[in-house]
């Protein structure tokens, strides 16, 4: 099975084209039903949807392709409704952010590569107009993590049921 971390690493350096158009938004627009709204939109979530789609069964693991997930808060709400969110960082989990002073909704997403203490290494689209591996501090701007990888058929361990909730923050 292809590891999502390999798929993400292969995207590092991919950026925006003319007018802010991205391959991720174009890909999302081309999915059924076809649209014309994502090609030049904010693309952090679209890039992760694209990467998850490269894994056999990946989109099924998040309940199928939901174009509304290109809006970060929608994706977070859906993962929470599925009981997949937690406050525990773990490689391959989605990371939902709400940048200070910009709330109330989550407004950025990435996928965790690794964690060491309070340091997160996260793959993120639309970071400085590129897909990059970013180092971040695990602080109050990290709203939640969401498990999906363990739900992909063929992963080595069954998915644990999320036992904690999103109502937390690091001080």
Backbone as numpy.savetxt, mean C-alpha at the origin, in Angstrom:
# Nx Ny Nz CAx CAy CAz Cx Cy Cz
6.87 -19.19 -5.64 6.04 -18.02 -5.64 6.92 -16.77 -5.64
6.52 -15.79 -6.42 7.22 -14.51 -6.46 6.95 -13.75 -5.17
7.97 -13.20 -4.58 7.83 -12.40 -3.37 7.49 -10.96 -3.76
6.51 -10.39 -3.11 6.12 -9.01 -3.40 7.29 -8.05 -3.20
8.19 -8.36 -2.28 9.33 -7.47 -2.07 10.21 -7.38 -3.31
10.30 -8.48 -4.07 11.06 -8.46 -5.33 10.35 -7.60 -6.37
9.03 -7.71 -6.41 8.24 -6.91 -7.36 8.41 -5.42 -7.03
8.32 -5.09 -5.75 8.46 -3.70 -5.33 9.85 -3.16 -5.65
10.88 -3.95 -5.36 12.25 -3.52 -5.62 12.46 -3.22 -7.11
11.83 -4.01 -7.96 11.96 -3.81 -9.40 11.34 -2.48 -9.87
10.47 -1.90 -9.06 9.81 -0.64 -9.43 10.61 0.59 -9.00
11.59 0.41 -8.12 12.35 1.54 -7.59 12.97 2.34 -8.75
12.74 3.63 -8.70 13.24 4.52 -9.74 12.22 4.87 -10.80
11.13 4.12 -10.88 10.07 4.43 -11.83 9.42 5.74 -11.42
9.23 6.63 -12.37 8.69 7.94 -12.04 7.56 8.36 -12.95
7.23 9.62 -12.81 6.15 10.20 -13.59 6.65 10.59 -14.97
5.74 10.52 -15.92 6.02 11.00 -17.25 5.50 12.41 -17.42
5.39 12.83 -18.64 4.90 14.16 -18.97 3.51 14.38 -18.37
3.32 15.51 -17.73 2.02 15.84 -17.16 1.68 15.04 -15.92
2.66 14.37 -15.33 2.40 13.59 -14.12 1.77 12.24 -14.38
1.74 11.81 -15.63 1.15 10.51 -15.98 2.09 9.40 -15.52
1.51 8.32 -14.96 2.30 7.18 -14.52 1.79 5.90 -15.16
2.67 4.93 -15.26 2.25 3.62 -15.77 1.24 2.98 -14.83
1.30 3.31 -13.54 0.40 2.71 -12.56 -1.02 3.24 -12.74
-1.13 4.54 -12.94 -2.45 5.12 -13.19 -3.02 4.67 -14.52
-2.16 4.58 -15.55 -2.62 4.09 -16.85 -3.09 2.65 -16.74
-2.36 1.82 -16.00 -2.75 0.43 -15.79 -4.10 0.37 -15.09
-4.27 1.18 -14.04 -5.53 1.15 -13.29 -6.68 1.61 -14.17
-6.48 2.65 -14.97 -7.52 3.11 -15.89 -7.92 2.01 -16.88
-6.97 1.18 -17.29 -7.23 0.15 -18.30 -7.99 -1.06 -17.73
-8.05 -1.17 -16.41 -8.76 -2.31 -15.81 -10.27 -2.08 -15.92
-10.99 -3.17 -16.00 -12.44 -3.09 -16.16 -13.11 -2.64 -14.86
-14.07 -1.76 -14.96 -14.48 -0.98 -16.13 -13.45 0.11 -16.41
-13.14 0.30 -17.68 -12.12 1.28 -18.04 -12.55 2.68 -17.63
-11.58 3.47 -17.25 -11.82 4.84 -16.80 -10.74 5.73 -17.40
-10.83 6.99 -17.08 -9.82 7.96 -17.53 -9.54 8.95 -16.40
-9.38 8.44 -15.19 -9.21 9.33 -14.04 -7.91 9.12 -13.28
-7.23 8.01 -13.47 -6.08 7.69 -12.62 -4.72 7.96 -13.25
-4.65 8.12 -14.57 -3.35 8.22 -15.25 -2.47 9.33 -14.67
-3.06 10.48 -14.33 -2.26 11.58 -13.82 -2.66 11.98 -12.39
-3.30 11.07 -11.67 -3.71 11.33 -10.29 -2.59 10.95 -9.33
-2.75 11.34 -8.05 -1.80 10.88 -7.03 -1.73 9.36 -7.14
-0.54 8.80 -7.02 -0.39 7.41 -7.44 0.26 6.48 -6.44
0.36 6.87 -5.18 0.97 5.98 -4.19 0.19 4.66 -4.10
-1.13 4.75 -4.02 -1.95 3.54 -3.89 -2.01 2.77 -5.22
-2.13 3.47 -6.33 -2.19 2.79 -7.63 -0.93 1.96 -7.87
0.22 2.47 -7.44 1.46 1.71 -7.65 1.46 0.42 -6.84
0.91 0.45 -5.64 0.85 -0.78 -4.83 -0.18 -1.76 -5.39
-1.30 -1.25 -5.88 -2.28 -2.14 -6.51 -1.65 -2.85 -7.70
-0.89 -2.09 -8.50 -0.20 -2.67 -9.66 0.76 -3.78 -9.21
1.54 -3.51 -8.17 2.52 -4.50 -7.69 1.82 -5.75 -7.15
0.77 -5.57 -6.39 0.02 -6.70 -5.85 -0.58 -7.53 -6.98
-0.98 -6.86 -8.07 -1.55 -7.57 -9.22 -0.53 -8.45 -9.92
0.76 -8.20 -9.71 1.81 -9.00 -10.34 2.00 -10.36 -9.65
1.41 -10.54 -8.48 1.50 -11.78 -7.71 0.27 -12.62 -7.99
0.42 -13.87 -8.43 -0.77 -14.71 -8.64 -1.60 -14.80 -7.37
-2.86 -14.42 -7.48 -3.75 -14.42 -6.31 -3.62 -13.19 -5.45
-2.75 -12.27 -5.83 -2.51 -11.08 -5.02 -3.73 -10.20 -4.86
-4.39 -9.89 -5.98 -5.59 -9.06 -5.88 -6.71 -9.78 -5.14
-6.81 -11.09 -5.32 -7.82 -11.85 -4.58 -7.60 -11.75 -3.08
-6.34 -11.65 -2.67 -6.01 -11.59 -1.25 -6.50 -10.30 -0.60
-6.77 -9.28 -1.40 -7.32 -8.03 -0.85 -8.77 -7.86 -1.27
-9.41 -8.95 -1.65 -10.82 -8.89 -2.02 -11.07 -8.48 -3.45
-10.08 -8.65 -4.31 -10.23 -8.27 -5.71 -9.77 -6.84 -5.94
-9.79 -6.44 -7.20 -9.39 -5.08 -7.54 -10.55 -4.14 -7.24
-10.28 -3.18 -6.42 -11.24 -2.11 -6.13 -10.56 -0.82 -6.54
-11.01 -0.23 -7.63 -10.38 1.00 -8.10 -10.46 2.11 -7.06
-11.50 2.06 -6.23 -11.61 3.08 -5.17 -10.45 3.01 -4.19
-9.72 1.88 -4.17 -8.56 1.76 -3.28 -7.43 2.71 -3.69
-7.53 3.30 -4.88 -6.56 4.30 -5.28 -6.67 5.54 -4.38
-7.76 5.63 -3.65 -7.93 6.65 -2.62 -7.59 5.98 -1.30
-6.52 6.40 -0.67 -5.91 5.71 0.46 -6.90 5.43 1.58
-7.71 6.40 1.94 -8.65 6.19 3.04 -9.65 5.09 2.72
-10.09 4.99 1.46 -11.01 3.90 1.07 -10.35 2.55 1.30
-9.07 2.42 0.90 -8.37 1.15 1.05 -8.23 0.80 2.53
-7.87 1.79 3.33 -7.74 1.56 4.77 -9.09 1.11 5.36
-10.16 1.80 5.00 -11.48 1.44 5.53 -11.86 0.02 5.16
-11.55 -0.39 3.93 -11.90 -1.75 3.49 -11.07 -2.79 4.22
-9.79 -2.54 4.39 -8.95 -3.49 5.12 -9.38 -3.59 6.58
-9.78 -2.48 7.15 -10.28 -2.49 8.53 -11.56 -3.32 8.62
-12.46 -3.13 7.66 -13.72 -3.90 7.65 -13.46 -5.40 7.50
-12.37 -5.75 6.83 -12.00 -7.17 6.67 -11.26 -7.71 7.89
-11.01 -6.87 8.89 -10.30 -7.29 10.09 -8.82 -7.48 9.87
-8.24 -6.75 8.92 -6.85 -6.95 8.56 -5.90 -5.88 9.08
-6.40 -4.87 9.79 -5.53 -3.80 10.25 -5.02 -4.07 11.66
-3.85 -3.52 11.92 -3.26 -3.65 13.25 -2.27 -2.52 13.47
-1.64 -2.54 14.61 -0.59 -1.56 14.89 0.78 -2.23 14.93
0.84 -3.44 14.40 2.07 -4.21 14.42 2.78 -4.15 13.06
3.96 -3.56 13.02 4.71 -3.54 11.76 5.28 -4.93 11.46
5.13 -5.34 10.22 5.63 -6.63 9.77 5.92 -6.51 8.28
7.04 -7.06 7.80 7.33 -6.96 6.37 6.14 -7.41 5.51
5.96 -6.69 4.41 4.93 -6.92 3.42 3.56 -6.35 3.80
3.45 -5.78 4.96 2.18 -5.15 5.35 2.08 -3.76 4.72
0.85 -3.37 4.41 0.59 -2.02 3.96 0.78 -1.08 5.14
1.25 0.13 4.86 1.44 1.15 5.88 0.58 2.36 5.46
-0.36 2.73 6.32 -1.21 3.88 6.06 -0.69 5.07 6.87
-0.59 6.23 6.20 -0.09 7.45 6.83 -1.15 8.55 6.78
-1.05 9.44 7.75 -1.76 10.70 7.73 -0.75 11.75 8.13
-0.29 12.52 7.14 0.74 13.52 7.41 0.19 14.59 8.33
0.98 15.01 9.30 0.59 16.00 10.31 0.02 17.25 9.65
-1.13 17.66 10.16 -1.75 18.88 9.67 -2.53 18.74 8.39
-2.63 17.53 7.85 -3.34 17.37 6.58 -4.62 16.57 6.71
-4.89 15.95 7.86 -6.04 15.07 8.09 -7.35 15.71 7.70
-8.45 15.07 7.96 -8.60 13.94 8.88 -8.35 12.58 8.23
-8.30 12.50 6.91 -8.18 11.20 6.26 -6.72 10.80 6.04
-6.50 9.48 5.93 -5.20 8.97 5.52 -4.91 9.53 4.13
-3.64 9.82 3.87 -3.34 10.44 2.59 -2.08 9.89 1.92
-1.53 8.80 2.45 -0.38 8.18 1.79 -0.32 6.72 2.23
0.27 5.90 1.38 0.38 4.47 1.66 1.69 3.95 1.11
2.22 2.94 1.77 3.42 2.26 1.31 3.34 0.81 1.71
4.40 0.05 1.44 4.47 -1.34 1.87 5.80 -1.55 2.58
5.70 -2.12 3.76 6.85 -2.27 4.63 7.81 -3.35 4.13
9.07 -2.97 3.96 10.12 -3.93 3.63 10.70 -4.51 4.91
11.03 -3.63 5.87 11.62 -4.10 7.12 11.42 -3.04 8.20
11.62 -3.48 9.43 11.51 -2.60 10.58 12.65 -2.91 11.54
13.21 -1.86 12.12 14.26 -2.02 13.12 14.03 -0.96 14.18
13.55 -1.39 15.34 13.20 -0.42 16.37 12.09 0.49 15.89
12.35 1.80 15.90 11.38 2.78 15.42 11.64 3.22 13.99
12.46 2.47 13.26 12.78 2.81 11.89 12.08 1.85 10.94
11.33 2.43 10.00 10.62 1.65 8.99 11.30 1.87 7.64
11.46 0.81 6.88 11.93 0.89 5.50 10.73 0.49 4.64
10.24 1.46 3.88 8.95 1.33 3.22 9.08 1.64 1.73
8.49 0.77 0.89 8.38 1.06 -0.54 7.18 1.97 -0.72
7.40 3.08 -1.42 6.34 4.05 -1.62 6.36 4.59 -3.04
5.20 4.66 -3.63 5.04 5.35 -4.89 4.75 6.81 -4.61
5.02 7.67 -5.59 4.75 9.10 -5.49 5.54 9.75 -4.36
6.74 9.26 -4.12 7.65 9.91 -3.18 8.68 10.66 -4.02
8.64 11.98 -3.95 9.49 12.80 -4.83 9.28 12.44 -6.29
8.03 12.15 -6.65 7.63 11.82 -8.03 8.25 10.53 -8.55
8.67 9.65 -7.63 9.23 8.36 -8.02 8.73 7.26 -7.09
8.95 6.03 -7.51 8.75 4.88 -6.64 10.08 4.67 -5.94
10.07 4.70 -4.60 11.33 4.64 -3.87 11.21 3.77 -2.62
12.37 3.34 -2.12 12.47 2.72 -0.81 12.84 3.85 0.14
11.95 4.14 1.09 12.05 5.30 1.96 12.26 4.84 3.40
13.08 5.58 4.14 13.26 5.33 5.57 12.41 6.33 6.33
11.57 5.82 7.22 10.66 6.67 8.00 10.74 6.28 9.46
10.34 7.20 10.31 10.22 6.94 11.74 8.81 6.44 12.03
8.72 5.42 12.86 7.43 4.88 13.29 6.89 5.85 14.33
6.02 6.79 13.90 5.50 7.81 14.79 4.00 7.95 14.61
3.44 9.03 15.14 1.98 9.22 15.12 1.42 9.42 13.72
2.27 9.69 12.72 1.77 9.82 11.35 1.49 8.46 10.72
2.00 7.39 11.30 1.67 6.04 10.86 0.33 5.68 11.51
-0.69 5.55 10.70 -2.04 5.34 11.21 -2.31 3.86 11.48
-1.87 2.99 10.59 -2.12 1.56 10.76 -1.28 0.77 9.76
-1.20 -0.52 10.03 -0.62 -1.50 9.11 -1.76 -2.44 8.71
-1.66 -3.02 7.53 -2.71 -3.96 7.10 -2.07 -5.20 6.48
-2.51 -6.35 6.94 -2.02 -7.64 6.45 -2.77 -8.03 5.18
-2.06 -8.49 4.22 -2.67 -9.05 3.01 -1.85 -10.23 2.51
-0.53 -10.19 2.71 0.37 -11.20 2.15 0.02 -12.61 2.61
-0.30 -12.77 3.90 -0.63 -14.10 4.42 -1.91 -14.66 3.81
-2.69 -13.82 3.14 -3.93 -14.27 2.51 -3.73 -14.70 1.06
-2.51 -14.56 0.54 -2.21 -14.99 -0.82 -2.05 -16.51 -0.83
-2.75 -17.20 -1.73 -2.58 -18.66 -1.80 -1.12 -19.03 -2.00
-0.66 -20.02 -1.24 0.70 -20.50 -1.38 1.70 -19.88 -0.43
1.29 -18.88 0.36 2.22 -18.35 1.35 2.36 -19.38 2.46
3.49 -19.41 3.11 3.80 -20.51 4.01 3.00 -20.60 5.30
2.44 -19.50 5.78 1.71 -19.57 7.04 0.30 -19.02 6.89
-0.65 -19.56 7.66 -2.00 -19.02 7.59 -2.06 -17.62 8.20
-3.03 -16.86 7.78 -3.17 -15.50 8.27 -3.70 -15.47 9.69
-3.06 -14.69 10.55 -3.61 -14.51 11.89 -4.79 -13.53 11.82
-5.69 -13.67 12.73 -6.79 -12.72 12.81 -6.27 -11.49 13.54
-6.53 -10.34 12.99 -6.09 -9.10 13.64 -6.81 -8.96 14.97
-6.06 -8.74 16.03 -6.66 -8.66 17.34 -6.64 -7.26 17.92
-5.95 -6.35 17.26 -5.96 -4.99 17.76 -6.66 -4.09 16.76
-6.84 -2.84 17.12 -7.60 -1.95 16.24 -6.77 -0.75 15.83
-7.40 0.13 15.06 -6.71 1.30 14.53 -6.69 2.48 15.50
-7.34 2.38 16.62 -7.49 3.50 17.51 -6.28 3.67 18.41
-5.14 4.01 17.81 -3.88 4.10 18.54 -2.98 5.09 17.84
-1.97 5.48 18.49 -0.90 6.22 17.88 0.31 6.16 18.80
1.45 6.39 18.24 2.71 6.40 18.98 2.93 7.83 19.48
3.31 7.99 20.71 3.59 9.33 21.22 5.07 9.52 21.43
